[in-house]
Amino acid sequence: MSDSAHVARFRELLARLLGWTFADNDAPPLAGLLRDRADDHGMSVGAYLARLASRPWEAELSVLVERLSITETYFFRHGEQFTALREDALPERADARSSQRILRMLSVACSSGEEAYSLAISGRQVRSDPDWIIDVTGIDANPAVLRKADAAWYSAWSLRETPDAVRRRWFCPDDGGFRVVDEIRRLVRFRRVNVAESGDGVWNHGQYDVIFCRNLLMYLTPAVTSALVERMTNALAPGGYLFLGHTDSLGRDPAGLELRHTHRTFYYRRAGGPPPAQRISSLPAPGESSAVAPEPGTPAPRMDDDIYERSLDLLRQERFSAALELIAVPRTGMPGARDQLLHGVLLAQSGRLSEAIELARRLSEENGLNADAHQLLGLCLEDGSAVAEAIGQYRLAAYLDPGFALPRMRLGQLARRQGDDRVAAGELERALELLAREDDERITLFGGGFGRLALTVVCRSELDACAVRP
Ligand SMILES: C[S@@+](CC[C@H](N)C(=O)[O-])C[C@H]1O[C@@H](n2cnc3c(N)ncnc32)[C@H](O)[C@@H]1O
């Protein structure tokens, strides 16, 4: 077998044993690791691969997980999700559990434990009465991070997003860092579980009120992702909540789950259970609706289709002022989302950035599900050098419409600029896949004057330039 055939076999085995998917750019570091591991066992690469494939090899799998997994995490990461948890999901679940007085939560891919302890603290904040049981399980395949989770000691850097009052109440200074107080440690236990296996004990039907599974799905193969999502959905009580990472989307209509949007974040609620509290709005599946809903009985006046098409043509020809003049035909009432979007793009392309930002903000606030409005806002903010905010908007656009290539492409390009080649490669690969099917109108609106082919070439060359490390 050639070197590249060995690496291909190694990738196949990592997909089968751990559910991992790798970009083509990962091949060189994987080849290095493969040689290292075979040498370590005094085996040839071929013999090592055959041994890995033939029967369980727990100790070796642990080494591979420790060497290859990305374990970055910190307390209260993506704070808006914890706010939604505390203010909406947990109070609702506590009402549903008032007779049992127990809240059960699961942190999937908990890494060194920060997420699991953050869940326990949030549970205690919502139900402080010790009569209430807060029960949190953290699972991960990586034994090294689980040892750290058990020790419950963290450096100040892990608490960088933790409010001072929370730090004072739930941590004690210890040996230059912080230790989680025993009152919280007692609520949390950690288990080694590989999500690529069905793993007994943690996936019992209907047992959790809340599951967090963040920043894992992006590393998994589609087959392992869908098996895991199904397992998590079944393990939620009816009306229980699933929180995923910012870049994880479950597509248009995940079976048994409804999408929610509060506190500027998205999450899912398992169908059934008591009706959700009034303040939580139920939303259609991602990508389902991107039009601003008009008031009942007052349909938003649409630009004549002919004017719209002619303005798009002018945009293609980069004749922005002519297009702006054409759409400036006076009409009564507020224009619909399609027309406003085109107006916003033309304003941005003409350099009228603050007007474009104002319009895009209004559009995305009117309908938080309008993926195009978030994309436009992202492009305008990026032009205005508000890159971090732009990234948030691109993530929302990609989240709301998993088939939308252009936000993925910008996310990939920005990640590359920030030196994060691993994220960049993932986003650019996905963008390349989606670009072939991208809607023509979106390419005109958001392609910055590039056609599909040119965008594909740019995407491919950025991807080739990524030097991905394991
Ligand atoms: C980036 S961390 C996520 C930490 C935390 N959920 C967060 O968002 O802050 C990803 C974790 O996934 C774990 N992981 C990767 N593959 C896994 C698998 N097959 N089964 C269980 N855990 C896995 C890694 O060990 C790592 O700790």
The ligand as a Tripos MOL2 file, in Angstrom:
@<TRIPOS>MOLECULE
LIG
   27    29     1     0     0
SMALL
NO_CHARGES

@<TRIPOS>ATOM
      1 C1        -14.2340   21.6220   21.2360 C.3       1 LIG1
      2 S1        -14.5920   20.4980   22.5070 S.3       1 LIG1
      3 C2        -16.2270   21.0060   22.9760 C.3       1 LIG1
      4 C3        -16.3030   21.4490   24.4140 C.3       1 LIG1
      5 C4        -17.6160   22.0630   24.8360 C.3       1 LIG1
      6 N1        -18.7510   21.2640   24.4340 N.3       1 LIG1
      7 C5        -17.7510   23.4690   24.3150 C.2       1 LIG1
      8 O1        -18.4520   23.7160   23.3520 O.co2     1 LIG1
      9 O2        -17.1260   24.3640   24.8910 O.co2     1 LIG1
     10 C6        -14.8700   18.9880   21.5960 C.3       1 LIG1
     11 C7        -14.8170   17.7560   22.4780 C.3       1 LIG1
     12 O3        -15.3810   16.6860   21.7330 O.3       1 LIG1
     13 C8        -14.7830   15.4980   22.2130 C.3       1 LIG1
     14 N2        -15.0180   14.4010   21.2610 N.ar      1 LIG1
     15 C9        -14.5310   14.2750   20.0020 C.ar      1 LIG1
     16 N3        -14.9480   13.1290   19.4500 N.ar      1 LIG1
     17 C10       -15.7250   12.5100   20.3580 C.ar      1 LIG1
     18 C11       -16.4340   11.2950   20.3650 C.ar      1 LIG1
     19 N4        -16.4030   10.4630   19.3170 N.pl3     1 LIG1
     20 N5        -17.1410   10.9660   21.4680 N.ar      1 LIG1
     21 C12       -17.1680   11.7960   22.5420 C.ar      1 LIG1
     22 N6        -16.4900   12.9720   22.6060 N.ar      1 LIG1
     23 C13       -15.7850   13.3230   21.5210 C.ar      1 LIG1
     24 C14       -13.3140   15.8900   22.3050 C.3       1 LIG1
     25 O4        -12.5900   15.0190   23.1560 O.3       1 LIG1
     26 C15       -13.4290   17.3310   22.8560 C.3       1 LIG1
     27 O5        -13.2660   17.3410   24.2500 O.3       1 LIG1
@<TRIPOS>BOND
     1     1     2 1
     2     2     3 1
     3     2    10 1
     4     3     4 1
     5     4     5 1
     6     5     6 1
     7     5     7 1
     8     7     8 2
     9     7     9 1
    10    10    11 1
    11    11    12 1
    12    11    26 1
    13    12    13 1
    14    13    14 1
    15    13    24 1
    16    14    15 ar
    17    14    23 ar
    18    15    16 ar
    19    16    17 ar
    20    17    18 ar
    21    17    23 ar
    22    18    19 1
    23    18    20 ar
    24    20    21 ar
    25    21    22 ar
    26    22    23 ar
    27    24    25 1
    28    24    26 1
    29    26    27 1
@<TRIPOS>SUBSTRUCTURE
     1 LIG1         1 GROUP 0 **** ****
